[in-house]
Amino acid sequence: MTSEGCIPPSLAAMAETLDEIVLSNMALTGCLRQDIGLLRGLTVLDVSSNNLAGPLPESIGAMRSLEQLNVAHNKFSGKVPSSICSLP
């Protein structure tokens, strides 16, 4: 199974009820969208072992409930956003 393109914006519509996203080892390609930061109630974001690329969005720092972030084994580029340092 493979999927191309950014993680869909429809996930933002579930911001009030979604608390975990685990999409590890799914052969995903594309990027993490800036609006991923709208998921402020998310406690787990695991997109490890895919082929995601581009920069990590600065908006991840807005995810104030995030306890676990795993983006390992992808093709992300650029600097780690400083906003990640302010996560709990």
Helices and strands as residue ranges (DSSP letters): G 9-14, E 20-22, E 29-30, G 34-38, E 44-46, E 51-54, G 58-62, E 68-70, E 75-76, G 82-86
